[in-house]
Amino acid sequence: MLALGAGLRKSEIDGLEWRHINFAKGAIIIEPTEYRGLKSEDSAAEVQIDPLLAEELRKFKPAGEPLFVIESPLRPRPGIDRQYYRAEPVFRLLYVWLRRKGIKNRSPLHTLRKEFGSAINAHFGLYAAMTALRHSSIAITAAHYTDNKLRIALPMADYLRAPDAAPEKASSKTRQRPGRIAPLSRPARNNPTNHRTRRKCRSSTP
């Protein structure tokens, strides 16, 4: 939920403390702590989360004064290499579960973060995705974290429909659809050629 619903990185999830989650406001504070640093200065931010996600996270909080959101038998090691993850046993269990669900790549947890970025991009646009992912530039977001899953194509049915084709819904009055091009086969009323044609037809009528 932290990766898919909030776009958090593995290291951010590993060092996340309960004091960083503001349930009332619906936000997660990402900041360096004595146990874990951040990837870059741009990573520090207040991440907005959906109220439903905030309530789900609240259910996982045990009684008392727990420190870390993700419990683990391993102890934190402040100041050592960033590749050490206190919650690695929990991550490995998650990897097994995700692969059973069809995520087969080398970084299944990061795939959830990419899915988060793609969803934000689809709903709010690329700039919002860059902000939510806390990237230093929009180029990074566009290149690696936003998969366009929507077909961006102009619907041509109204433009290519034959003039004599029956409308989709029968009605007593024909409704002009917004953006529809008038059929070229119907001459305009103010065309001088039409007046000459009508006069010729009237003069030849018995």
MONOR-V502746 format. One record per residue. N is the residue number from 1. SS is DSSP state (helix for helix, strand for strand, loop for the rest). PHI is phi as a letter, one per 20 degrees, with the letter a starting at -180 (none if undefined). PSI is psi in whole degrees, -180 to 180 (none if undefined). Layout:
n = (N & N)
ss = (SS & SS)
phi = (PHI & PHI)
psi = (PSI & PSI)
//
This chain:
n = (1 & 2 & 3 & 4 & 5 & 6 & 7 & 8 & 9 & 10 & 11 & 12 & 13 & 14 & 15 & 16 & 17 & 18 & 19 & 20 & 21 & 22 & 23 & 24 & 25 & 26 & 27 & 28 & 29 & 30 & 31 & 32 & 33 & 34 & 35 & 36 & 37 & 38 & 39 & 40 & 41 & 42 & 43 & 44 & 45 & 46 & 47 & 48 & 49 & 50 & 51 & 52 & 53 & 54 & 55 & 56 & 57 & 58 & 59 & 60 & 61 & 62 & 63 & 64 & 65 & 66 & 67 & 68 & 69 & 70 & 71 & 72 & 73 & 74 & 75 & 76 & 77 & 78 & 79 & 80 & 81 & 82 & 83 & 84 & 85 & 86 & 87 & 88 & 89 & 90 & 91 & 92 & 93 & 94 & 95 & 96 & 97 & 98 & 99 & 100 & 101 & 102 & 103 & 104 & 105 & 106 & 107 & 108 & 109 & 110 & 111 & 112 & 113 & 114 & 115 & 116 & 117 & 118 & 119 & 120 & 121 & 122 & 123 & 124 & 125 & 126 & 127 & 128 & 129 & 130 & 131 & 132 & 133 & 134 & 135 & 136 & 137 & 138 & 139 & 140 & 141 & 142 & 143 & 144 & 145 & 146 & 147 & 148 & 149 & 150 & 151 & 152 & 153 & 154 & 155 & 156 & 157 & 158 & 159 & 160 & 161 & 162 & 163 & 164 & 165 & 166 & 167 & 168 & 169 & 170 & 171 & 172 & 173 & 174 & 175 & 176 & 177 & 178 & 179 & 180 & 181 & 182 & 183 & 184 & 185 & 186 & 187 & 188 & 189 & 190 & 191 & 192 & 193 & 194 & 195 & 196 & 197 & 198 & 199 & 200 & 201 & 202 & 203 & 204 & 205 & 206)
ss = (loop & helix & helix & helix & helix & helix & loop & loop & loop & helix & helix & helix & helix & helix & helix & loop & strand & helix & helix & helix & strand & strand & loop & loop & loop & loop & strand & strand & strand & strand & loop & loop & loop & loop & loop & loop & loop & loop & loop & loop & helix & helix & helix & loop & strand & strand & strand & strand & loop & loop & helix & helix & helix & helix & helix & helix & helix & helix & helix & helix & loop & loop & loop & loop & loop & loop & loop & strand & loop & loop & loop & loop & loop & loop & loop & loop & loop & loop & loop & loop & loop & loop & loop & loop & loop & loop & loop & helix & helix & helix & helix & helix & helix & helix & helix & helix & helix & helix & helix & helix & loop & loop & loop & loop & loop & loop & loop & helix & helix & helix & helix & helix & helix & helix & helix & helix & helix & helix & helix & helix & helix & helix & helix & helix & loop & helix & helix & helix & helix & helix & helix & helix & helix & loop & loop & loop & loop & helix & helix & helix & helix & helix & helix & helix & helix & loop & loop & loop & loop & loop & loop & loop & loop & loop & loop & loop & helix & helix & helix & helix & loop & loop & loop & loop & loop & loop & loop & loop & loop & loop & loop & loop & loop & loop & loop & loop & loop & loop & loop & loop & loop & loop & loop & loop & loop & loop & loop & loop & loop & loop & loop & helix & helix & helix & helix & helix & helix & helix & helix & helix & helix & helix & helix & loop & loop & loop)
phi = (none & f & e & f & e & c & m & f & f & g & f & f & f & f & e & f & d & f & f & e & d & e & f & f & e & m & b & c & e & d & b & f & c & f & d & b & e & d & f & b & f & f & f & f & a & d & e & f & c & f & g & f & f & f & f & f & f & f & f & e & f & f & f & n & c & f & e & e & f & e & f & b & f & e & e & f & c & f & n & e & g & f & f & e & c & f & e & g & g & f & f & f & f & f & g & f & f & f & f & f & e & o & e & d & f & f & c & f & f & f & f & f & f & f & f & g & f & f & f & f & f & f & e & c & o & f & f & f & f & f & f & f & e & m & e & f & b & f & f & f & f & f & e & c & c & c & e & f & d & d & f & e & b & f & f & e & f & f & e & d & f & f & g & e & f & f & f & f & c & f & b & f & c & f & d & f & f & g & n & f & e & f & g & f & f & d & f & f & f & e & f & g & f & f & f & f & f & f & f & f & f & f & f & e & f & g)
psi = (-36 & -33 & -45 & -38 & -20 & -8 & 25 & 146 & 166 & -47 & -34 & -38 & -41 & -41 & 5 & 131 & 156 & -29 & -15 & -10 & 118 & 98 & -39 & -40 & -21 & 56 & 153 & 127 & 122 & 114 & 156 & 146 & 180 & -16 & -24 & 132 & -174 & 162 & -41 & 174 & -31 & -16 & -26 & 126 & 171 & 111 & 121 & 138 & 158 & 142 & -34 & -41 & -40 & -41 & -37 & -41 & -35 & -34 & -25 & -10 & 119 & 168 & 161 & -151 & 68 & 151 & -62 & 146 & -43 & 113 & 148 & 147 & -16 & 145 & 149 & 152 & 85 & 140 & 0 & -175 & 143 & -18 & -6 & 127 & 119 & -34 & 22 & -41 & -37 & -40 & -41 & -39 & -39 & -41 & -43 & -45 & -44 & -39 & -33 & -25 & 1 & -2 & 105 & -3 & 178 & -24 & 74 & -33 & -39 & -28 & -36 & -38 & -40 & -38 & -38 & -47 & -39 & -40 & -41 & -41 & -43 & -36 & -38 & -8 & 170 & -40 & -40 & -38 & -41 & -42 & -44 & -35 & -11 & 50 & 156 & -21 & 154 & -21 & -38 & -44 & -45 & -34 & -32 & -19 & 3 & 105 & 117 & 109 & 4 & 139 & 119 & 91 & 138 & 125 & 120 & 4 & -41 & -24 & -28 & 0 & 136 & 143 & -35 & 6 & 145 & 142 & 160 & -39 & 123 & 139 & 162 & -27 & 133 & 127 & 130 & 121 & 141 & 132 & 1 & 136 & 131 & 137 & 135 & -17 & -9 & 107 & 150 & 152 & -31 & 13 & 123 & -33 & -35 & -40 & -43 & -40 & -41 & -40 & -40 & -39 & -39 & -37 & -26 & 1 & 129 & none)
//
